[in-house]
Amino acid sequence: MPRLRLTIAYDGTRFAGWQLQAPGGGRSVQGCLEEALAKLCGGLVRVHGSGRTDAGVHALAQVAHLDVPEDRAGLPWQRALNAMLPPDVSIVDAALVAAGFHSRFSATGKAYRYTLWTERAYVLPWRRPYVWNVGRYAPLDVAAMDACAGLFAGFHDFAAFCNAGSDPASTSRLVRSVSRVASPSPQEMAWEFRAEGFLKQMVRNLMGALVEVGRGKVSPEDIRSVLTMGQRRLAPPTAPASGLCLVGVEYASDGRGHKRHLFHQPEAGQG
């Protein structure tokens, strides 16, 4: 059967996450996609995502794949799906790819962006679902946060920054970079996290640590010790889901023979 690759954007505010939920467990992005695809394909079609995003987490470029019936391969998939999906999910790109392409196992890296709202006096209502309001902590010590972010780069055991609820074969990950990036307004501060892969709620835990450093509650050296000791109970609290957005999934090939492709071109500070 032909294999279709989708690049998907969604507002995670009203979703229980990417993954299908048990009956009564709430809406899922995967469920919305499979419901629309069932109508287009004439039966159940399983969608495989590059990874799970939790309840409330957003995406600019989640990647998924599925196999479609031969006689439906030529459908204008992007237009057809967008006509059927709810307003908080959009197909950014749709393309037929090689049968060996796998949205999860072919991925070589991911990028997440976390956005903080730092204005003390107010939060713009339309930005509230996409930021963590840390204005009451302002001003943050950005130099200390930068120093702490540098500690996360490289290959480390991130057991202290992995929440319960998963059982990975290893808690070690290669983090390529954690850095501040351009924000759409002076009231916001955006951070980008790039790695070969992430543990459960790892980005939110790293962001929680950075904010505690910025507040002066802990020092970068304290966080270095937490990283070394590997005990989650010693680490700062998890940051809220609202500020987190999956902005890219990287592959050595785009599935059509083109080398090294990163599925995202986000505007600065989105999500």
Buried (B, 14 or more C-beta within 10 A) or exposed (E): EBBBBBBBBBBBBEBBBBBBBEEEEEBBBBBBBBBBBEEBBEEEBEBBBBBBBBBBBBBBBBBBBBBBBEEBBEBEBBEBBBEBBBEBBBBBBBBBBEEEBBBBEBBBBBBBBBBBBBBEEEEEEEBEBBBBBBBEBBEBBBEBBBBBBEBBBEEBBBBBBBBEEEEEEEBEBEBBBBBBBEBEEEBBBBBBBBBBBBBBBBBBBBBBBBBBBBBEEBBBEBBBBBBEEBEBEEBBEBBBBBBBBBBBBBBEBBBEEEEEBBBBEBEEBBB
